[in-house]
Amino acid sequence: MIEAEKNFAIAAPIDNVWDYVQDISRWADLLPGCRECAIIDDHHSRWTIKVGAGGLIKTVNVLVHVESWDGPDRVNFTYKLESEPVVGGGSYFAEINDQGETDIRLHLRVEGSGPMAPMWEAVCKPLFHPLATTFTDKLKVEIEQYVGIEPSLNEKKFGFTSTISFMVGWLRRLFSPFSGSNKIKE
């Protein structure tokens, strides 16, 4: 099992954050590679995600089930890939801090099963935290823009764009047949 927990503050009141967060299609729009989010009902959706590693590209369908919409401070969800032995879930917690901002804690987990699980998790583990960071960076910027707050210069310069650059570079080094070495240089 691979897990990530991200904590960050959004410079907006909790009710404004909830106005954005309670729409699951907005979550899908922030996930790198998500091509479509089909809403089935208030608690179910199907996300079509294009994933790639090196020259291998695959489109997967992910069934997302929101177990509870307990706004404005909590969301619990699970998901499973339709064609792969992969499941996961997570939780979103929000609370007001002393400055009137909203502190967010996002917990994510993914777990493979079957004989390929160890290999699948070994390949995905180095990507999971940067992916979670990209998602939370984008979530913060999108919500703040939604409530009328422009991102700071540091968020524009060092936010999710640098995380994506890191992931692309890492994948190129890992899967490039011409690199001569697949070691990751820090």
C-alpha positions in Angstrom: 0.0 0.0 0.0 1.2 3.5 -0.8 0.0 6.5 1.2 0.4 10.2 1.2 -0.8 12.9 3.5 -0.7 16.6 2.5 -1.4 19.5 4.8 -1.9 23.1 3.5 -3.7 26.3 4.2 -6.1 28.1 1.8 -6.5 31.8 2.3 -10.3 31.6 2.3 -13.1 30.9 4.8 -14.2 27.3 5.1 -17.6 27.9 3.6 -16.0 29.3 0.4 -13.7 26.4 0.2 -16.6 24.0 0.6 -18.5 25.7 -2.3 -15.6 24.6 -4.5 -14.8 21.2 -3.0 -18.4 19.8 -3.0 -18.3 19.4 -6.8 -16.4 16.1 -7.5 -15.9 17.1 -11.2 -13.6 19.9 -10.0 -11.5 17.3 -8.2 -11.2 15.3 -11.4 -10.2 18.4 -13.4 -7.2 18.8 -11.1 -5.9 15.2 -11.5 -3.1 15.0 -14.1 -4.2 12.9 -17.0 -7.9 13.0 -16.3 -9.7 13.2 -19.6 -13.3 12.9 -18.4 -15.5 12.7 -15.3 -18.9 11.2 -15.8 -21.2 11.9 -12.8 -23.4 8.9 -12.1 -25.1 10.3 -9.0 -24.3 12.3 -5.9 -21.9 9.7 -4.6 -20.6 7.9 -7.7 -18.6 9.0 -10.7 -16.4 7.4 -13.4 -13.1 9.1 -14.2 -11.2 8.3 -17.5 -7.5 8.9 -16.9 -4.7 8.6 -19.3 -1.5 7.4 -17.6 1.9 7.0 -19.0 5.3 5.8 -18.0 8.0 6.2 -20.6 6.6 4.9 -23.9 3.8 3.0 -22.3 0.5 4.9 -22.3 -2.8 3.4 -21.0 -6.3 4.8 -20.4 -8.0 3.5 -17.3 -11.5 4.0 -15.9 -11.7 4.7 -12.2 -14.9 4.3 -10.3 -15.0 6.9 -7.5 -17.4 6.5 -4.6 -17.9 9.3 -2.1 -18.8 7.6 1.1 -19.7 10.8 2.9 -20.1 14.5 2.0 -20.0 15.9 5.5 -19.4 19.6 4.6 -17.9 21.9 5.1 -15.2 19.9 6.9 -15.1 16.3 5.8 -15.3 14.1 2.7 -14.4 10.4 2.6 -14.0 8.5 -0.6 -12.9 5.2 -2.2 -12.0 4.3 -5.7 -11.2 1.2 -7.8 -9.9 0.8 -11.3 -12.3 -1.1 -13.5 -9.7 -3.2 -15.4 -6.9 -3.4 -12.9 -6.6 -5.0 -9.4 -6.1 -1.5 -7.8 -8.2 0.1 -5.1 -7.7 3.1 -2.9 -9.4 5.8 -1.0 -8.9 8.9 1.0 -10.2 11.7 3.2 -10.4 15.4 3.1 -10.5 17.3 6.4 -10.9 21.1 6.7 -10.9 23.4 9.7 -10.7 27.1 10.4 -7.3 28.4 11.7 -6.6 31.4 13.9 -6.2 33.7 10.8 -9.6 32.8 9.4 -8.1 30.7 6.7 -8.9 27.0 6.1 -6.4 24.3 7.0 -6.8 21.3 4.8 -5.5 17.7 5.4 -5.8 15.4 2.5 -5.0 11.7 3.0 -4.7 9.4 0.0 -3.9 5.7 -0.4 -3.6 3.2 -3.2 -3.2 -0.5 -3.1 -2.5 -3.1 -5.7 -3.5 -6.8 -5.4 -2.5 -10.0 -7.0 0.9 -11.2 -8.2 1.8 -8.0 -9.9 1.2 -5.8 -6.8 4.8 -5.6 -5.6 6.0 -4.6 -9.1 3.2 -2.1 -9.6 3.7 -0.5 -6.2 7.5 -0.3 -6.8 7.1 1.6 -10.0 4.3 3.8 -8.7 5.7 4.7 -5.2 8.2 7.3 -6.4 5.4 9.0 -8.5 2.6 9.0 -5.8 3.9 11.7 -3.6 4.8 14.1 -6.4 1.3 13.4 -7.9 -0.4 14.1 -4.6 1.7 17.3 -4.3 0.7 18.4 -7.8 -3.0 17.8 -7.0 -2.9 19.7 -3.7 -0.9 22.6 -5.2 -3.5 22.9 -7.9 -6.4 22.5 -5.5 -5.0 25.4 -3.4 -4.5 27.7 -6.4 -7.8 26.9 -8.0 -9.8 27.5 -4.8 -8.0 30.7 -4.0 -8.7 31.9 -7.6 -12.3 30.8 -7.3 -12.7 33.1 -4.3 -10.8 35.9 -6.0 -7.3 35.6 -4.5 -4.5 35.6 -7.1 -1.6 33.1 -6.5 1.6 34.5 -5.1 4.7 34.7 -7.3 6.2 31.7 -5.4 3.1 29.6 -6.0 3.3 30.4 -9.7 7.1 29.7 -9.9 7.4 26.8 -7.4 3.9 25.3 -7.4 2.6 22.4 -9.4 4.5 23.3 -12.6 7.8 22.4 -10.9 6.3 19.1 -9.6 5.2 18.1 -13.1 8.7 18.9 -14.4 10.2 16.8 -11.7 7.9 13.8 -12.6 8.6 14.1 -16.4 12.3 14.2 -15.8 12.2 11.3 -13.4 10.2 9.2 -15.9 12.5 10.0 -18.8 15.6 9.0 -16.8 13.9 5.8 -15.5 12.5 4.5 -18.8 14.9 5.9 -21.4 16.6 3.1 -23.2 19.4 5.5 -24.4 20.3 7.0 -21.0 23.0 4.4 -20.3 21.9 4.3 -16.7 18.5 4.2 -15.1 19.8 5.6 -11.8 18.1 8.7 -10.5 20.4 11.5 -9.7 19.5 13.7 -6.8 
